[in-house]
Amino acid sequence: MRIVGGKHRGRQLLTPSRRELRPTSDRVRESIFNILIQGGKTLGRRNWVQNARILDGFAGTGAIGLEAVSRGASHATLLDNQDTALICCRHNVEKLHENNNVDVHFMDCLKPKKADHQCSLVFLDPPYGLDLTIPAIKALAIAGWIAPNALAVLEIGRTEKIELPPNFTLFDERHYGKAKVLFIGVL
């Protein structure tokens, strides 16, 4: 696994040897960031990454948050509640010398602490099939992590169905192998 674009392009990331984590593949990550940076009609034709504050929930290796910082985000906060994930995240942040731009926190996305800042771009990639996505995004919103008019990128299993709360709007949906990626506007 590597950073696929920006100032850290090509840098390898630590990933666990066991299958404890299911990191987003390089190909899917590159597709997501192409959509976010180019904007497109459904996303308001703007670059969502440049100077954004990023929240990477269920961060795993931290690849999504680090990719965002590599591509111009001002700051990323990585959240996970698994020791293996936190070890990977911290190692990767150190390796890329991004300690000033990336925070790593042991935190359950379903029971987050009150936020000390809001994020304009939120990534959630929970384990597939456990119906964690909507409860997590609701909990993060209530705790103040999600800024008004933010964009959330949710990766779920291709066959999973989710019902969005009233203040969330589906902008776009993409399919990549076993993954479904939803681009959600948060009002």
C-alpha positions in Angstrom: 0.0 0.0 0.0 1.3 3.4 -0.9 0.2 7.1 -1.2 -1.0 7.5 -4.8 -0.9 11.3 -5.3 0.4 14.6 -4.0 3.7 15.5 -2.2 4.1 11.9 -0.7 3.2 10.1 -4.0 4.8 6.6 -4.1 5.7 6.5 -0.4 4.9 3.0 1.1 2.7 2.7 4.1 2.8 0.2 6.9 0.0 -2.3 6.7 -0.5 -5.2 9.1 0.6 -8.7 7.8 -2.6 -10.3 9.1 -6.1 -9.5 7.8 -7.2 -7.5 10.9 -7.8 -4.4 8.7 -9.3 -4.0 5.2 -7.6 -0.9 3.9 -9.1 0.9 0.9 -7.1 -0.3 -2.2 -4.8 2.1 -4.0 -7.1 2.0 -7.1 -10.2 2.9 -5.1 -8.4 5.6 -3.1 -7.1 7.2 -6.3 -10.6 7.1 -7.9 -12.1 8.7 -4.7 -9.6 11.5 -4.7 -9.9 12.2 -8.4 -13.7 12.7 -7.9 -13.1 14.9 -4.8 -10.4 17.1 -6.4 -12.1 17.5 -9.8 -15.5 18.1 -8.1 -17.7 17.3 -11.0 -21.3 18.4 -11.5 -22.7 16.3 -8.6 -20.1 17.7 -6.1 -20.4 21.4 -7.1 -17.4 21.6 -9.3 -15.0 22.3 -6.5 -11.9 20.8 -5.0 -13.1 19.3 -1.7 -9.6 18.4 -0.5 -7.5 21.6 -0.8 -7.1 23.2 2.6 -9.8 21.0 4.1 -9.9 19.6 7.7 -10.3 15.9 7.3 -11.8 13.3 9.6 -10.8 9.7 8.8 -13.1 7.5 11.0 -12.3 3.7 11.2 -8.9 4.9 10.0 -7.1 1.5 9.8 -3.7 2.3 8.3 -4.5 6.1 8.1 -4.1 5.9 4.3 -7.2 8.0 3.5 -6.3 10.8 5.8 -2.6 10.8 4.8 -3.6 10.7 1.1 -5.7 13.8 1.8 -2.9 15.7 3.5 -0.5 14.6 0.7 -3.0 16.2 -1.8 -3.3 19.5 0.0 -5.6 19.1 3.0 -4.6 21.4 5.9 -5.1 18.8 8.6 -6.3 15.2 9.2 -7.7 13.6 12.3 -7.5 9.8 12.3 -9.8 7.9 14.6 -9.8 4.1 15.4 -10.3 1.9 18.4 -8.1 -1.0 17.4 -4.5 -1.2 18.7 -3.2 -2.6 15.4 -4.8 0.2 13.5 -3.4 2.9 15.8 0.1 1.4 15.6 -0.1 1.5 11.8 -1.5 5.1 11.8 1.1 6.5 14.2 4.0 4.7 12.3 2.7 6.1 8.9 2.3 9.6 10.2 5.9 9.5 11.6 7.3 8.0 8.4 5.8 10.8 6.3 6.8 13.5 8.9 3.2 14.8 9.1 3.0 15.0 13.0 2.1 18.7 12.8 -0.7 18.1 10.3 -2.2 14.8 11.4 -3.6 13.7 14.8 -4.2 10.1 15.7 -6.8 9.3 18.4 -8.0 6.1 20.1 -11.7 6.7 19.7 -14.9 4.7 19.0 -16.7 6.4 16.1 -20.0 5.2 17.7 -19.2 6.9 21.0 -16.9 9.9 20.1 -15.7 12.5 22.5 -16.8 16.1 22.0 -14.9 17.6 19.0 -12.4 20.3 19.5 -12.8 21.2 15.8 -15.1 20.5 12.9 -14.2 18.8 9.7 -15.4 19.7 6.2 -14.5 16.3 4.6 -15.3 13.1 6.5 -14.3 9.6 5.5 -15.9 6.5 7.1 -14.9 3.0 6.1 -16.2 0.7 8.8 -16.0 -3.1 8.6 -18.5 -4.3 6.0 -21.8 -5.9 7.0 -22.0 -4.6 10.6 -24.3 -1.6 10.0 -21.9 0.8 11.6 -21.9 3.6 9.0 -25.1 5.5 9.8 -24.8 5.2 13.6 -21.2 6.4 13.4 -22.0 9.4 11.2 -24.9 10.4 13.4 -22.7 10.1 16.6 -19.9 12.1 15.0 -22.3 14.8 13.9 -23.9 15.1 17.4 -20.4 15.3 19.0 -19.6 18.2 16.7 -17.0 16.6 14.4 -18.8 17.4 11.2 -19.0 21.0 9.9 -22.2 22.4 8.3 -22.2 21.7 4.5 -19.5 19.1 4.9 -19.0 16.2 2.5 -18.9 12.6 3.8 -17.4 9.8 1.8 -18.7 6.4 3.0 -17.3 3.1 1.9 -19.6 0.1 2.5 -20.0 -3.4 1.1 -21.4 -3.4 -2.5 -24.5 -5.3 -1.4 -25.1 -3.2 1.7 -28.1 -0.8 1.8 -28.2 2.2 4.1 -31.0 4.7 4.9 -29.7 8.2 5.1 -31.0 10.5 7.9 -33.1 13.5 6.7 -30.2 16.0 6.9 -27.9 13.9 4.6 -28.2 14.0 0.8 -26.7 11.4 -1.6 -24.7 13.2 -4.3 -23.0 10.3 -6.0 -22.5 6.5 -5.7 -19.7 4.5 -7.2 -18.9 0.8 -7.3 -15.5 -0.8 -7.1 -15.3 -4.6 -6.8 -16.8 -5.5 -3.4 -17.0 -1.8 -2.4 -19.7 0.8 -2.8 -18.6 4.4 -2.2 -21.2 7.0 -1.4 -20.6 10.8 -1.5 -23.0 12.4 1.0 -23.8 16.0 1.6 -24.3 16.9 5.3 -26.7 19.8 5.8 
